[in-house]
Structure formats: C-alpha cells, structure tokens
Amino acid sequence: MTNITYHPSDELLRSHANGELPESLSVAVSLHCDLCSECKNKVEAITQQLAEITWQSNSQAMYAVSNEATVDYTSMLDSIMQLDVDDAYLVPTPAYHVSIADKIIEVPYLLHRYDDLKWNQLGAVSRARLIEEQDTRSNLLHIAAGGEIPNHTHKGFELTLLLDGSFEDESGHYQKGDFIWLDASHEHSPKTTEGCLCYTVQNAPLHFTKGLSKLFNPIGGLLY
C-alpha cells in the first residue's frame, strides 16, 4: 500500500463531513479518502459525531412535542420497518479509468461523473477542466515522464491531489494519495521522472518567478 504522507487538515475534513465545502474541494477530499483509510476513518467518525448531535437535538424537539400531544411511536416504527431497503450500496464499486498520453490510469470512481474530458497540452503538461466555481477551478493535470513545471508561486491557493505516479519539488517527494495545499508563501518547481496525474484546485493563475520562465506568465492561465 502507498505510504501517504500529506493529508487534509482536520478542520477541512470536518467542513467536508458537514457539507460546507464547494464542489471542487469536496471532490478533492472525497478522492483523498478513497485512497487514504486514515482520513476516511476520520470523516466517518466526524459524521457519526454530527449524527449524534443532530439526533440529540431532534430527540429533545420530539420530547417537547410529546408533552403537548400523544405520539404513536409504535405505529411510526412499524412504518419505518416496512420500507423497502435499497441494497445498491452492497454492490462493489466499479473501476474507472482515464486515458491520457497512451496510458490508461485507474482513478477513484467518483471521477466518472466528469467523463467528457477535453485535454489541452502545453509541452509536457496536459490539462482537462472539470469544475468552474467563479474564480475557483479544478482540473486533471498530467505531467509526462521527465516533465517539469518551471519555478512559480501562486496568487491564490493551489491544492494538488496525486492520483497516479509521483513528483518532487524543493519541499519533498510526493506519491499517490498525497494531498498538498500551497499558497502565495510557497514557491516551487514540480518535476517528475515517471510521470504523474493529479487533481488540482486553484483560485488564481500560476505566477512564474525565475529566468526565462517569466515569459510564460501571459499564458499561465492555460494551467489554471
């Protein structure tokens, strides 16, 4: 099993469980949890806590109502028990694959909802847009083997979830499942030996910072 080093914060996991995140970030956390049993268990525990809080609140409300009117709980329970049970959740999750650069890559099934992929290529980097939410955009980003994105920083935030392969930058080495959150205080130059596929979320274009790479700033939006 891949050793995942970088994870969403507990605050982000709680916001996800509480349904507070926009679609782009919620998808990122869901994809990570599909690959990371540790964070999946955390989200399930948080969801259970939220359910218990909701149940206690509803129980208090029902108790207040029962003091004012007679409630037939036996009949209510019988009605619930007679409901048809949907056993679709027992069916194994099917595999889903993305085809890019003569490779077929298995990814979490959640991405099947974005199956109409249109890839744009800039050198070794290919991008397929998934979600647009005002200034926030999510993409699938593929870097070919031996590829590199020149040194840059971010005018906003950049979230990268590694779905396949590996890459490295000045701060470390990243593998499948790693969840990397960067902001304007970070500057890096990602490169990959074997190639990689990532799910990314950004709310501003890249800003290239060194040497000839600055010439790419006018077309930085192609990676955003």
MOMOZI-V338837 format. One record per helix or strand of 3 or more residues. SS is the DSSP state (H for helix, E for strand). FROM is the first residue (numbers start at 0). TO is the last residue. If there is no record, write none. Layout:
[[SS & FROM & TO] [SS & FROM & TO]]
//
This chain:
[[H & 9 & 16] [H & 22 & 34] [H & 36 & 65] [H & 72 & 80] [H & 87 & 89] [E & 95 & 99] [E & 102 & 106] [H & 108 & 113] [E & 118 & 121] [E & 124 & 132] [E & 135 & 142] [E & 151 & 153] [E & 157 & 164] [E & 166 & 168] [E & 171 & 173] [E & 178 & 181] [E & 195 & 201] [E & 205 & 207] [H & 210 & 222]]
//
